[in-house]
Amino acid sequence: MSFALDAKHEVLKVEIKDDCCAIAYLSALIKGAGQLSLSTGKHTVAIHTDMPELFDVVNNIIKQYYGEECTLCLAEENIGFKIIKYKITIPSSISEKVLFDCGILEVDDQNNVTFTNGISPFVIQGDCCKVNYIRGAFLSCATSNIVIKNYDNENKSNSGYHLEFVFNFEETAKDFCELLKNFDINAKTTVRKNNPLVYIKEYQVICDILALVGANKAVLELQNEAAIRDLRNNVNRQTNCLNANLNKMVQASVKQVAAINLIKETIGFESLDESLQELCLIRLANPDEPLEKLRLLYSEPVSKSGINHRFSKILKIAEKIKSELEEDNKE
């Protein structure tokens, strides 16, 4: 089961306490996953979901406030792609009343029934209603690419932090963004494949939304995942830094050994002063050791910068020999 689906099942267990909250909750479910149709002059509504457990929540609301019962059926099944969709149908006898109560249908100035593209203000008057609207939207149209990794499986790549709500109307997406701002949650809107959506990519903001809708276990899992990722990223950065330093040390050592061998084969060590002669012999005997180790092998106390300075002299002497040999070859 995915992280988002686990979080949704956790949210399903949150109790809806007030009448106004139940209507806000139901309104968001219909806005996010509802399908409206017109038959024999009447509107009917069905909610599509991949969670059959959502039926009990919707059915309880409909029974409590309208005295009717919903039906549940399989709407889509694709075993190859592991897609199973269910359809929760609200009885046609009360569908229009439900849609009016949820602020999805309204009567305009000419007494015509129209569809409300945005979120009706009267549905989300109180903070409790606002929270339950967000909760309903999370259950109906939220998706996420977040993967809680099994770190025993090193082949599984890290996902980013991304949570989005996909709506049918741009006005709904904009209103939902404004709704989130009531709880200091800043989200952005965009359109993908003609679908307006609200998205969040910041890990902490996603945690805030999960906590707001009551997915506390999901918050802890995400915080733990983020801590592990940060630790692994720090280790990787340190390892990369260490490898880079090792590569630099190896390259410097190879260059030093090549310069020393050139001096040895041409003018000989005897042409160097004693301190440089000793350093040449130490490096040849310890081609892979860092400067710090070479410093300790020296016969007299010398600093790391002192060793580095002497290697600079050796490299300059080798460069001069190389230039002279090139000039001789030209002649």
Secondary structure, DSSP 8 states (H G I E B T S, - for coil): --HHHHHHHHHHTS---SHHHHHHHHHHHHHHHEEEEEETTEEEEEEEES-TTHHHHHHHHHHHHHS---EEEEEEEETTTTEEEEEEE--HHHHHHHHHHTTSEEE-TTS-EEE--S--GGGG-SHHHHHHHHHHHHHHHEEE------TT-TTS------EEEE-S-HHHHHHHHHHHHTTT---EEEEETTEEEEEE--HHHHHHHHHHHT-HHHHHHHHHHHHHHHHHHHHHHHHHHHHHHHHHHHHHHHHHHHHHHHHHHTT-GGGS-HHHHHHHHHHHH-TT--HHHHHHHSSS---HHHHHHHHHHHHHHHHHHHHHHHHHHH-
